[in-house]
Amino acid sequence: MILVTGATGNVGRNVVRQLLDAGEKVRAITRDPARAGLPEDVEVLPGDLTRPETLPAALRGVDRAFLFPVFGSLGDFLRIGAESGLRHVVLLSSYAVVFPEPGWIGEQHIACERAVQDSGLAWTFVRPGAFMTNDLNWAPQIRHGDVVRTPYGNAAMAPIDERDIAAVAVRSLLDEHAGRSHVLTGPQSLTQAERVRIIGEAIGRPLRFEEQPREEAREQLVRHMPAPGADFLLDALAAAVGREAEVLPTVAEVTGRPAHTYEEWAALHAGDFRGAPA
């Protein structure tokens, strides 16, 4: 039995689907099973990494797990898992852990990785860079106009499709890549302005990028994350201006197929950017 935490998230849903497609028995935990919207073949239990009393039932009979990084809240899961027969954990981590200056976000993920290593369980770390799904944050602007305002339009990244993150995690679970760390990127170096253009092509209308002042962007970010996390993200964008982003072959090496392009991702999510028909 494989347990998926974070099963209703962008990566977790794809992990669940791909494990089912591989013929595995899958259990998922979520705060509200009635609203999870997961496939019928999944055993869905109430569970929360911050509520240790929910974890013994979730981990009973589980030998492998996909672990979502809830900062500061992995210890009980790992302890109860080890006591219950869990053998292998695949942790969703971050590319930031290998940065020369990991910043606040990287430091949080480093702490998660250390907790998993210290548990005595076999482990694999999946370390993606920027998620393509982060660009869904532009959807409200696109649904209501033709302009996307965000800072550092010439910052280049190699964002990765959530399906590819999941595919590497699934291969790590099935092939038990114990002691390995997979650093992931998408297959293209693209600036923010270039990604806006590609989304416009996917939805069939031209979009225009407009530079947003850093301080305005920071005010918006700190509504959703601690200030050090917002500063880390903005600093990373600033440092990426005028540079080609590193593109790694890890997805193809692990899965045996090419990583999805940004064009493919934008086509998949075109409905999210168009919104409901009038």
C-alpha positions as CSV (number, residue, x, y, z in Angstrom):
1,M,0.0,0.0,0.0
2,I,1.3,3.5,-0.9
3,L,0.1,6.5,1.0
4,V,-0.1,9.9,-0.7
5,T,-0.1,13.0,1.5
6,G,-1.0,16.3,-0.1
7,A,-3.2,14.2,-2.4
8,T,-5.6,17.1,-3.4
9,G,-2.7,19.4,-4.5
10,N,-1.4,19.9,-8.0
11,V,1.4,17.3,-7.7
12,G,-0.4,15.0,-5.3
13,R,-3.4,14.4,-7.6
14,N,-1.1,13.4,-10.4
15,V,0.8,11.1,-8.1
16,V,-2.4,9.4,-7.2
17,R,-3.6,9.0,-10.8
18,Q,-0.2,7.7,-12.0
19,L,0.1,5.2,-9.2
20,L,-3.4,3.9,-10.0
21,D,-2.5,3.6,-13.7
22,A,0.5,1.5,-12.6
23,G,-1.8,-0.9,-10.8
24,E,-0.9,0.1,-7.2
25,K,-3.1,0.2,-4.2
26,V,-3.3,3.8,-3.1
27,R,-4.4,5.5,0.2
28,A,-4.7,9.2,0.5
29,I,-5.2,11.5,3.5
30,T,-7.0,14.8,3.4
31,R,-8.6,17.1,5.9
32,D,-12.0,16.7,4.3
33,P,-12.5,13.4,2.4
34,A,-16.0,14.3,1.3
35,R,-14.6,17.2,-0.8
36,A,-11.4,15.5,-2.0
37,G,-12.7,14.6,-5.5
38,L,-10.2,11.7,-5.8
39,P,-10.8,8.6,-8.0
40,E,-13.1,5.9,-6.5
41,D,-10.3,3.4,-6.5
42,V,-8.4,5.4,-3.8
43,E,-8.9,4.7,-0.1
44,V,-9.4,8.2,1.3
45,L,-9.0,8.8,5.0
46,P,-9.3,11.9,7.2
47,G,-5.7,13.0,8.1
48,D,-3.5,15.9,8.7
49,L,0.2,16.0,9.2
50,T,-0.3,18.6,11.9
51,R,-2.7,16.4,13.9
52,P,-0.7,13.3,14.9
53,E,-3.8,11.5,16.3
54,T,-5.0,11.1,12.7
55,L,-1.8,9.3,11.5
56,P,-1.8,5.8,13.0
57,A,-4.9,4.8,11.0
58,A,-3.5,6.5,7.9
59,L,-0.1,4.6,8.1
60,R,-1.5,1.2,9.1
61,G,-0.4,-1.3,6.4
62,V,1.6,1.3,4.4
63,D,5.1,0.4,3.2
64,R,5.8,3.5,1.0
65,A,4.7,7.1,1.1
66,F,4.7,10.3,-0.9
67,L,5.3,13.0,1.7
68,F,4.2,16.6,1.2
69,P,6.6,19.0,3.0
70,V,4.5,20.6,5.8
71,F,7.2,22.8,7.4
72,G,7.9,21.8,11.0
73,S,5.3,19.1,11.0
74,L,7.0,15.9,9.7
75,G,8.3,14.4,12.9
76,D,5.2,12.6,14.1
77,F,4.5,11.2,10.6
78,L,8.0,9.8,10.4
79,R,8.0,8.4,13.9
80,I,4.6,6.7,13.6
81,G,5.5,5.5,10.1
82,A,8.6,3.8,11.3
83,E,6.7,2.2,14.1
84,S,4.0,1.0,11.7
85,G,6.2,-0.6,9.1
86,L,6.8,2.2,6.6
87,R,9.9,1.5,4.6
88,H,10.4,4.2,2.0
89,V,9.5,7.9,1.9
90,V,9.6,10.1,-1.2
91,L,9.7,13.7,-0.1
92,L,8.6,16.6,-2.3
93,S,11.5,19.0,-1.7
94,S,12.9,22.0,-3.7
95,Y,15.7,22.9,-6.0
96,A,16.4,25.7,-3.6
97,V,18.2,23.3,-1.2
98,V,21.2,23.2,-3.5
99,F,21.4,26.9,-4.1
100,P,24.6,28.6,-2.8
101,E,22.3,30.7,-0.7
102,P,19.1,28.6,-0.1
103,G,17.2,31.5,1.5
104,W,14.2,31.1,3.7
105,I,12.4,28.6,1.4
106,G,15.5,26.5,0.9
107,E,16.2,26.4,4.6
108,Q,12.7,25.1,5.3
109,H,13.1,22.3,2.8
110,I,16.6,21.5,4.1
111,A,15.0,21.0,7.6
112,C,12.4,18.7,6.0
113,E,15.1,16.6,4.3
114,R,17.1,16.4,7.5
115,A,14.0,15.2,9.4
116,V,13.5,12.4,6.8
117,Q,17.1,11.4,6.8
118,D,17.2,11.3,10.7
119,S,14.1,9.0,10.8
120,G,16.1,6.0,9.7
121,L,13.7,5.3,6.8
122,A,14.8,4.8,3.3
123,W,14.3,8.1,1.4
124,T,14.2,9.8,-2.0
125,F,14.2,13.6,-2.4
126,V,12.4,15.1,-5.4
127,R,13.7,18.7,-5.9
128,P,11.8,20.6,-8.5
129,G,12.5,24.2,-9.5
130,A,9.7,26.6,-10.4
131,F,6.3,25.0,-11.0
132,M,4.4,25.8,-14.1
133,T,1.3,25.8,-12.0
134,N,2.6,28.9,-10.2
135,D,1.6,30.8,-13.4
136,L,-2.1,30.0,-12.6
137,N,-1.7,33.0,-10.3
138,W,-2.0,35.0,-13.4
139,A,-5.4,33.5,-14.3
140,P,-7.6,36.2,-12.6
141,Q,-5.8,38.9,-14.6
142,I,-6.1,37.0,-17.9
143,R,-9.8,36.2,-17.4
144,H,-10.6,39.9,-16.9
145,G,-8.2,41.5,-19.4
146,D,-5.3,41.2,-21.7
147,V,-2.5,42.4,-19.5
148,V,-0.4,40.4,-17.0
149,R,1.4,42.5,-14.4
150,T,4.2,40.8,-12.5
151,P,7.7,41.8,-11.6
152,Y,10.9,41.0,-13.5
153,G,9.5,40.2,-16.9
154,N,12.9,39.3,-18.3
155,A,13.7,36.8,-15.6
156,A,14.2,33.4,-17.1
157,M,13.3,30.1,-15.5
158,A,12.9,26.5,-16.6
159,P,9.5,25.7,-15.0
160,I,8.3,22.1,-14.7
161,D,4.9,20.6,-15.3
162,E,3.2,19.1,-12.3
163,R,2.7,15.9,-14.2
164,D,6.5,15.5,-14.6
165,I,7.2,16.1,-10.9
166,A,4.6,13.4,-10.1
167,A,6.1,11.0,-12.7
168,V,9.5,11.2,-11.1
169,A,8.0,10.7,-7.6
170,V,6.1,7.7,-8.8
171,R,9.1,6.1,-10.4
172,S,11.0,6.8,-7.2
173,L,8.2,5.0,-5.2
174,L,7.9,2.0,-7.6
175,D,11.6,1.5,-8.3
176,E,12.6,2.5,-4.7
177,H,15.3,5.0,-5.5
178,A,16.6,4.9,-1.9
179,G,19.3,7.5,-1.1
180,R,18.8,9.4,-4.3
181,S,18.0,13.1,-4.9
182,H,16.4,14.1,-8.2
183,V,16.8,17.8,-9.1
184,L,14.1,18.7,-11.7
185,T,13.5,21.4,-14.3
186,G,11.3,21.8,-17.3
187,P,12.8,21.5,-20.8
188,Q,12.9,25.2,-21.7
189,S,14.4,28.4,-20.4
190,L,11.6,31.0,-20.7
191,T,11.2,34.5,-19.4
192,Q,8.0,35.5,-17.6
193,A,7.1,37.7,-20.6
194,E,7.6,34.7,-23.0
195,R,5.3,32.5,-20.9
196,V,2.6,35.2,-21.0
197,R,2.8,35.2,-24.8
198,I,2.6,31.4,-24.9
199,I,-0.5,31.4,-22.7
200,G,-2.1,33.9,-25.0
201,E,-1.5,31.6,-27.9
202,A,-3.0,28.7,-26.0
203,I,-6.2,30.7,-25.3
204,G,-6.4,32.3,-28.7
205,R,-6.0,35.9,-27.9
206,P,-2.9,38.1,-27.5
207,L,-1.7,39.0,-24.0
208,R,0.6,41.8,-23.0
209,F,3.2,41.7,-20.2
210,E,3.5,44.8,-18.0
211,E,6.3,45.2,-15.5
212,Q,5.0,45.4,-11.9
213,P,7.0,47.3,-9.2
214,R,8.8,45.0,-6.8
215,E,7.3,46.6,-3.7
216,E,3.8,46.2,-5.1
217,A,4.4,42.6,-5.8
218,R,5.9,42.1,-2.4
219,E,2.8,43.5,-0.7
220,Q,0.7,40.9,-2.6
221,L,3.0,38.0,-1.7
222,V,3.2,38.7,2.0
223,R,-0.5,38.2,2.2
224,H,0.1,34.5,1.4
225,M,3.6,33.7,2.8
226,P,6.1,34.9,5.4
227,A,8.0,38.0,4.4
228,P,11.4,36.1,4.1
229,G,9.7,33.7,1.6
230,A,8.5,36.6,-0.5
231,D,11.9,38.3,-0.4
232,F,13.6,35.0,-1.5
233,L,11.2,34.6,-4.5
234,L,11.7,38.2,-5.6
235,D,15.5,38.1,-5.1
236,A,15.6,34.8,-7.2
237,L,13.7,36.5,-10.0
238,A,15.9,39.6,-9.9
239,A,19.0,37.3,-10.1
240,A,17.5,35.5,-13.2
241,V,17.1,38.7,-15.3
242,G,19.1,38.4,-18.5
243,R,20.3,34.9,-17.9
244,E,19.4,31.5,-19.4
245,A,17.9,29.2,-16.9
246,E,19.6,25.8,-16.4
247,V,17.8,23.0,-18.1
248,L,18.3,19.5,-16.6
249,P,17.6,16.1,-18.3
250,T,16.4,14.4,-15.0
251,V,12.8,13.9,-16.1
252,A,13.7,12.0,-19.2
253,E,16.4,10.1,-17.4
254,V,14.1,8.9,-14.7
255,T,10.9,8.4,-16.6
256,G,12.2,7.4,-20.1
257,R,10.2,10.2,-21.8
258,P,10.7,13.9,-22.5
259,A,9.4,16.5,-20.0
260,H,6.3,18.4,-21.0
261,T,6.9,21.7,-22.7
262,Y,5.3,24.9,-21.5
263,E,3.2,25.0,-24.6
264,E,1.7,21.6,-23.7
265,W,1.1,22.8,-20.1
266,A,-0.6,26.0,-21.3
267,A,-2.9,24.0,-23.6
268,L,-3.9,21.7,-20.8
269,H,-4.8,24.6,-18.6
270,A,-6.3,26.9,-21.2
271,G,-9.7,26.6,-19.6
272,D,-8.3,27.8,-16.3
273,F,-7.1,31.0,-18.0
274,R,-10.2,31.5,-20.1
275,G,-12.6,31.0,-17.2
276,A,-16.2,29.8,-17.3
277,P,-18.0,30.6,-20.6
278,A,-20.4,33.5,-20.4
